[in-house]
Amino acid sequence: MTQEMIDFCAAHKVYPKIEVIPIEYINEALERLIKRDVKYRFVIDIENSLK
């Protein structure tokens, strides 16, 4: 069932709404979570943060 949903989303161009953040922003992101000031899922950009 999960694969069917992934296939459906890919076929209909349904993508999650995310906010990509650098690792240095993690404390501010946590504060925003506590304040409920988040509209999208946070995704930490590890690859670019470690350069």
PDB file with one MODEL, atoms N, CA, C and O in Angstrom:
MODEL        1
ATOM      1  N   MET A   1       0.822  -1.195   0.000  1.00  0.00           N
ATOM      2  CA  MET A   1       0.000   0.000   0.000  1.00  0.00           C
ATOM      3  C   MET A   1       0.869   1.263   0.000  1.00  0.00           C
ATOM      4  O   MET A   1       0.550   2.247  -0.668  1.00  0.00           O
ATOM      5  N   THR A   2       1.951   1.222   0.746  1.00  0.00           N
ATOM      6  CA  THR A   2       2.833   2.392   0.800  1.00  0.00           C
ATOM      7  C   THR A   2       3.417   2.689  -0.574  1.00  0.00           C
ATOM      8  O   THR A   2       3.475   3.845  -0.992  1.00  0.00           O
ATOM      9  N   GLN A   3       3.844   1.655  -1.268  1.00  0.00           N
ATOM     10  CA  GLN A   3       4.420   1.855  -2.594  1.00  0.00           C
ATOM     11  C   GLN A   3       3.382   2.415  -3.556  1.00  0.00           C
ATOM     12  O   GLN A   3       3.709   3.247  -4.403  1.00  0.00           O
ATOM     13  N   GLU A   4       2.142   1.971  -3.436  1.00  0.00           N
ATOM     14  CA  GLU A   4       1.070   2.503  -4.289  1.00  0.00           C
ATOM     15  C   GLU A   4       0.887   4.002  -4.046  1.00  0.00           C
ATOM     16  O   GLU A   4       0.689   4.770  -4.987  1.00  0.00           O
ATOM     17  N   MET A   5       0.955   4.409  -2.780  1.00  0.00           N
ATOM     18  CA  MET A   5       0.800   5.830  -2.455  1.00  0.00           C
ATOM     19  C   MET A   5       1.975   6.632  -3.005  1.00  0.00           C
ATOM     20  O   MET A   5       1.782   7.723  -3.542  1.00  0.00           O
ATOM     21  N   ILE A   6       3.189   6.103  -2.876  1.00  0.00           N
ATOM     22  CA  ILE A   6       4.367   6.788  -3.412  1.00  0.00           C
ATOM     23  C   ILE A   6       4.260   6.914  -4.929  1.00  0.00           C
ATOM     24  O   ILE A   6       4.563   7.969  -5.488  1.00  0.00           O
ATOM     25  N   ASP A   7       3.835   5.857  -5.588  1.00  0.00           N
ATOM     26  CA  ASP A   7       3.665   5.890  -7.039  1.00  0.00           C
ATOM     27  C   ASP A   7       2.607   6.919  -7.444  1.00  0.00           C
ATOM     28  O   ASP A   7       2.797   7.665  -8.405  1.00  0.00           O
ATOM     29  N   PHE A   8       1.503   6.956  -6.714  1.00  0.00           N
ATOM     30  CA  PHE A   8       0.434   7.910  -6.992  1.00  0.00           C
ATOM     31  C   PHE A   8       0.959   9.347  -6.862  1.00  0.00           C
ATOM     32  O   PHE A   8       0.715  10.187  -7.729  1.00  0.00           O
ATOM     33  N   CYS A   9       1.678   9.616  -5.775  1.00  0.00           N
ATOM     34  CA  CYS A   9       2.216  10.959  -5.553  1.00  0.00           C
ATOM     35  C   CYS A   9       3.194  11.341  -6.658  1.00  0.00           C
ATOM     36  O   CYS A   9       3.179  12.473  -7.142  1.00  0.00           O
ATOM     37  N   ALA A  10       4.040  10.400  -7.054  1.00  0.00           N
ATOM     38  CA  ALA A  10       5.004  10.685  -8.119  1.00  0.00           C
ATOM     39  C   ALA A  10       4.295  10.956  -9.439  1.00  0.00           C
ATOM     40  O   ALA A  10       4.674  11.873 -10.168  1.00  0.00           O
ATOM     41  N   ALA A  11       3.279  10.176  -9.753  1.00  0.00           N
ATOM     42  CA  ALA A  11       2.555  10.336 -11.014  1.00  0.00           C
ATOM     43  C   ALA A  11       1.784  11.656 -11.071  1.00  0.00           C
ATOM     44  O   ALA A  11       1.613  12.236 -12.143  1.00  0.00           O
ATOM     45  N   HIS A  12       1.315  12.132  -9.897  1.00  0.00           N
ATOM     46  CA  HIS A  12       0.510  13.350  -9.854  1.00  0.00           C
ATOM     47  C   HIS A  12       1.275  14.562  -9.308  1.00  0.00           C
ATOM     48  O   HIS A  12       0.691  15.605  -9.014  1.00  0.00           O
ATOM     49  N   LYS A  13       2.583  14.397  -9.183  1.00  0.00           N
ATOM     50  CA  LYS A  13       3.464  15.475  -8.716  1.00  0.00           C
ATOM     51  C   LYS A  13       3.005  16.069  -7.392  1.00  0.00           C
ATOM     52  O   LYS A  13       2.914  17.287  -7.238  1.00  0.00           O
ATOM     53  N   VAL A  14       2.719  15.187  -6.441  1.00  0.00           N
ATOM     54  CA  VAL A  14       2.353  15.589  -5.089  1.00  0.00           C
ATOM     55  C   VAL A  14       3.615  15.460  -4.238  1.00  0.00           C
ATOM     56  O   VAL A  14       4.146  14.362  -4.067  1.00  0.00           O
ATOM     57  N   TYR A  15       4.090  16.585  -3.708  1.00  0.00           N
ATOM     58  CA  TYR A  15       5.328  16.599  -2.942  1.00  0.00           C
ATOM     59  C   TYR A  15       5.067  17.174  -1.548  1.00  0.00           C
ATOM     60  O   TYR A  15       4.162  17.992  -1.378  1.00  0.00           O
ATOM     61  N   PRO A  16       5.842  16.758  -0.562  1.00  0.00           N
ATOM     62  CA  PRO A  16       5.676  17.322   0.783  1.00  0.00           C
ATOM     63  C   PRO A  16       6.188  18.760   0.817  1.00  0.00           C
ATOM     64  O   PRO A  16       7.071  19.133   0.044  1.00  0.00           O
ATOM     65  N   LYS A  17       5.635  19.546   1.704  1.00  0.00           N
ATOM     66  CA  LYS A  17       6.113  20.910   1.908  1.00  0.00           C
ATOM     67  C   LYS A  17       7.113  20.850   3.053  1.00  0.00           C
ATOM     68  O   LYS A  17       6.793  20.414   4.159  1.00  0.00           O
ATOM     69  N   ILE A  18       8.329  21.297   2.761  1.00  0.00           N
ATOM     70  CA  ILE A  18       9.397  21.207   3.751  1.00  0.00           C
ATOM     71  C   ILE A  18      10.135  22.529   3.850  1.00  0.00           C
ATOM     72  O   ILE A  18      10.055  23.371   2.956  1.00  0.00           O
ATOM     73  N   GLU A  19      10.843  22.694   4.931  1.00  0.00           N
ATOM     74  CA  GLU A  19      11.741  23.825   5.106  1.00  0.00           C
ATOM     75  C   GLU A  19      13.128  23.230   5.345  1.00  0.00           C
ATOM     76  O   GLU A  19      13.362  22.598   6.375  1.00  0.00           O
ATOM     77  N   VAL A  20      14.040  23.427   4.410  1.00  0.00           N
ATOM     78  CA  VAL A  20      15.394  22.907   4.525  1.00  0.00           C
ATOM     79  C   VAL A  20      16.212  23.883   5.353  1.00  0.00           C
ATOM     80  O   VAL A  20      16.254  25.079   5.065  1.00  0.00           O
ATOM     81  N   ILE A  21      16.868  23.353   6.395  1.00  0.00           N
ATOM     82  CA  ILE A  21      17.658  24.207   7.276  1.00  0.00           C
ATOM     83  C   ILE A  21      19.070  23.653   7.425  1.00  0.00           C
ATOM     84  O   ILE A  21      19.277  22.442   7.355  1.00  0.00           O
ATOM     85  N   PRO A  22      20.038  24.540   7.630  1.00  0.00           N
ATOM     86  CA  PRO A  22      21.396  24.059   7.915  1.00  0.00           C
ATOM     87  C   PRO A  22      21.476  23.579   9.360  1.00  0.00           C
ATOM     88  O   PRO A  22      20.658  23.962  10.196  1.00  0.00           O
ATOM     89  N   ILE A  23      22.459  22.745   9.644  1.00  0.00           N
ATOM     90  CA  ILE A  23      22.610  22.195  10.991  1.00  0.00           C
ATOM     91  C   ILE A  23      22.798  23.303  12.029  1.00  0.00           C
ATOM     92  O   ILE A  23      22.400  23.142  13.182  1.00  0.00           O
ATOM     93  N   GLU A  24      23.400  24.423  11.630  1.00  0.00           N
ATOM     94  CA  GLU A  24      23.624  25.532  12.561  1.00  0.00           C
ATOM     95  C   GLU A  24      22.318  26.162  13.043  1.00  0.00           C
ATOM     96  O   GLU A  24      22.312  26.864  14.054  1.00  0.00           O
ATOM     97  N   TYR A  25      21.235  25.928  12.350  1.00  0.00           N
ATOM     98  CA  TYR A  25      19.932  26.523  12.673  1.00  0.00           C
ATOM     99  C   TYR A  25      19.095  25.620  13.590  1.00  0.00           C
ATOM    100  O   TYR A  25      17.944  25.940  13.886  1.00  0.00           O
ATOM    101  N   ILE A  26      19.662  24.506  14.035  1.00  0.00           N
ATOM    102  CA  ILE A  26      18.868  23.519  14.760  1.00  0.00           C
ATOM    103  C   ILE A  26      18.280  24.057  16.063  1.00  0.00           C
ATOM    104  O   ILE A  26      17.146  23.720  16.402  1.00  0.00           O
ATOM    105  N   ASN A  27      19.020  24.885  16.799  1.00  0.00           N
ATOM    106  CA  ASN A  27      18.484  25.434  18.054  1.00  0.00           C
ATOM    107  C   ASN A  27      17.309  26.360  17.801  1.00  0.00           C
ATOM    108  O   ASN A  27      16.316  26.316  18.528  1.00  0.00           O
ATOM    109  N   GLU A  28      17.410  27.195  16.781  1.00  0.00           N
ATOM    110  CA  GLU A  28      16.291  28.080  16.424  1.00  0.00           C
ATOM    111  C   GLU A  28      15.089  27.268  15.948  1.00  0.00           C
ATOM    112  O   GLU A  28      13.943  27.609  16.244  1.00  0.00           O
ATOM    113  N   ALA A  29      15.356  26.199  15.215  1.00  0.00           N
ATOM    114  CA  ALA A  29      14.268  25.335  14.745  1.00  0.00           C
ATOM    115  C   ALA A  29      13.548  24.698  15.929  1.00  0.00           C
ATOM    116  O   ALA A  29      12.320  24.608  15.934  1.00  0.00           O
ATOM    117  N   LEU A  30      14.302  24.256  16.928  1.00  0.00           N
ATOM    118  CA  LEU A  30      13.695  23.669  18.117  1.00  0.00           C
ATOM    119  C   LEU A  30      12.855  24.694  18.867  1.00  0.00           C
ATOM    120  O   LEU A  30      11.768  24.375  19.349  1.00  0.00           O
ATOM    121  N   GLU A  31      13.350  25.915  18.967  1.00  0.00           N
ATOM    122  CA  GLU A  31      12.572  26.978  19.606  1.00  0.00           C
ATOM    123  C   GLU A  31      11.274  27.240  18.845  1.00  0.00           C
ATOM    124  O   GLU A  31      10.224  27.450  19.452  1.00  0.00           O
ATOM    125  N   ARG A  32      11.351  27.229  17.530  1.00  0.00           N
ATOM    126  CA  ARG A  32      10.141  27.427  16.719  1.00  0.00           C
ATOM    127  C   ARG A  32       9.145  26.296  16.926  1.00  0.00           C
ATOM    128  O   ARG A  32       7.936  26.525  16.964  1.00  0.00           O
ATOM    129  N   LEU A  33       9.657  25.066  17.060  1.00  0.00           N
ATOM    130  CA  LEU A  33       8.765  23.937  17.333  1.00  0.00           C
ATOM    131  C   LEU A  33       8.041  24.129  18.664  1.00  0.00           C
ATOM    132  O   LEU A  33       6.835  23.904  18.762  1.00  0.00           O
ATOM    133  N   ILE A  34       8.771  24.538  19.666  1.00  0.00           N
ATOM    134  CA  ILE A  34       8.182  24.756  20.988  1.00  0.00           C
ATOM    135  C   ILE A  34       7.119  25.847  20.936  1.00  0.00           C
ATOM    136  O   ILE A  34       6.078  25.739  21.585  1.00  0.00           O
ATOM    137  N   LYS A  35       7.384  26.906  20.158  1.00  0.00           N
ATOM    138  CA  LYS A  35       6.436  28.029  20.032  1.00  0.00           C
ATOM    139  C   LYS A  35       5.291  27.721  19.064  1.00  0.00           C
ATOM    140  O   LYS A  35       4.370  28.523  18.911  1.00  0.00           O
ATOM    141  N   ARG A  36       5.352  26.563  18.416  1.00  0.00           N
ATOM    142  CA  ARG A  36       4.359  26.171  17.408  1.00  0.00           C
ATOM    143  C   ARG A  36       4.339  27.151  16.227  1.00  0.00           C
ATOM    144  O   ARG A  36       3.285  27.479  15.682  1.00  0.00           O
ATOM    145  N   ASP A  37       5.538  27.602  15.855  1.00  0.00           N
ATOM    146  CA  ASP A  37       5.704  28.550  14.758  1.00  0.00           C
ATOM    147  C   ASP A  37       6.285  27.837  13.527  1.00  0.00           C
ATOM    148  O   ASP A  37       7.206  28.340  12.884  1.00  0.00           O
ATOM    149  N   VAL A  38       5.741  26.679  13.217  1.00  0.00           N
ATOM    150  CA  VAL A  38       6.256  25.876  12.117  1.00  0.00           C
ATOM    151  C   VAL A  38       5.110  25.537  11.174  1.00  0.00           C
ATOM    152  O   VAL A  38       4.081  25.009  11.595  1.00  0.00           O
ATOM    153  N   LYS A  39       5.298  25.844   9.893  1.00  0.00           N
ATOM    154  CA  LYS A  39       4.263  25.530   8.906  1.00  0.00           C
ATOM    155  C   LYS A  39       4.591  24.251   8.140  1.00  0.00           C
ATOM    156  O   LYS A  39       3.694  23.543   7.682  1.00  0.00           O
ATOM    157  N   TYR A  40       5.907  23.959   8.003  1.00  0.00           N
ATOM    158  CA  TYR A  40       6.337  22.819   7.205  1.00  0.00           C
ATOM    159  C   TYR A  40       7.306  21.960   8.009  1.00  0.00           C
ATOM    160  O   TYR A  40       7.844  22.399   9.025  1.00  0.00           O
ATOM    161  N   ARG A  41       7.515  20.760   7.554  1.00  0.00           N
ATOM    162  CA  ARG A  41       8.450  19.854   8.201  1.00  0.00           C
ATOM    163  C   ARG A  41       9.875  20.359   7.992  1.00  0.00           C
ATOM    164  O   ARG A  41      10.245  20.754   6.886  1.00  0.00           O
ATOM    165  N   PHE A  42      10.667  20.343   9.059  1.00  0.00           N
ATOM    166  CA  PHE A  42      12.074  20.713   8.939  1.00  0.00           C
ATOM    167  C   PHE A  42      12.862  19.535   8.381  1.00  0.00           C
ATOM    168  O   PHE A  42      12.658  18.387   8.775  1.00  0.00           O
ATOM    169  N   VAL A  43      13.765  19.842   7.457  1.00  0.00           N
ATOM    170  CA  VAL A  43      14.708  18.863   6.921  1.00  0.00           C
ATOM    171  C   VAL A  43      16.091  19.476   7.068  1.00  0.00           C
ATOM    172  O   VAL A  43      16.370  20.547   6.530  1.00  0.00           O
ATOM    173  N   ILE A  44      16.951  18.787   7.802  1.00  0.00           N
ATOM    174  CA  ILE A  44      18.299  19.307   8.046  1.00  0.00           C
ATOM    175  C   ILE A  44      19.200  18.932   6.880  1.00  0.00           C
ATOM    176  O   ILE A  44      19.330  17.760   6.529  1.00  0.00           O
ATOM    177  N   ASP A  45      19.816  19.939   6.291  1.00  0.00           N
ATOM    178  CA  ASP A  45      20.714  19.744   5.155  1.00  0.00           C
ATOM    179  C   ASP A  45      22.106  19.379   5.675  1.00  0.00           C
ATOM    180  O   ASP A  45      22.983  20.235   5.782  1.00  0.00           O
ATOM    181  N   ILE A  46      22.292  18.114   5.992  1.00  0.00           N
ATOM    182  CA  ILE A  46      23.549  17.637   6.561  1.00  0.00           C
ATOM    183  C   ILE A  46      24.694  17.771   5.562  1.00  0.00           C
ATOM    184  O   ILE A  46      25.774  18.241   5.920  1.00  0.00           O
ATOM    185  N   GLU A  47      24.472  17.371   4.336  1.00  0.00           N
ATOM    186  CA  GLU A  47      25.545  17.363   3.339  1.00  0.00           C
ATOM    187  C   GLU A  47      26.195  18.733   3.191  1.00  0.00           C
ATOM    188  O   GLU A  47      27.419  18.846   3.255  1.00  0.00           O
ATOM    189  N   ASN A  48      25.400  19.761   2.996  1.00  0.00           N
ATOM    190  CA  ASN A  48      25.959  21.107   2.809  1.00  0.00           C
ATOM    191  C   ASN A  48      26.408  21.737   4.124  1.00  0.00           C
ATOM    192  O   ASN A  48      27.247  22.638   4.123  1.00  0.00           O
ATOM    193  N   SER A  49      25.864  21.279   5.232  1.00  0.00           N
ATOM    194  CA  SER A  49      26.256  21.825   6.532  1.00  0.00           C
ATOM    195  C   SER A  49      27.652  21.372   6.932  1.00  0.00           C
ATOM    196  O   SER A  49      28.323  22.063   7.700  1.00  0.00           O
ATOM    197  N   LEU A  50      28.099  20.242   6.436  1.00  0.00           N
ATOM    198  CA  LEU A  50      29.403  19.701   6.835  1.00  0.00           C
ATOM    199  C   LEU A  50      30.545  20.143   5.926  1.00  0.00           C
ATOM    200  O   LEU A  50      31.689  19.749   6.151  1.00  0.00           O
ATOM    201  N   LYS A  51      30.267  20.937   4.925  1.00  0.00           N
ATOM    202  CA  LYS A  51      31.324  21.397   3.997  1.00  0.00           C
ATOM    203  C   LYS A  51      32.117  22.530   4.588  1.00  0.00           C
ATOM    204  O   LYS A  51      33.040  23.036   3.950  1.00  0.00           O
TER     205      LYS A  51
ENDMDL
END
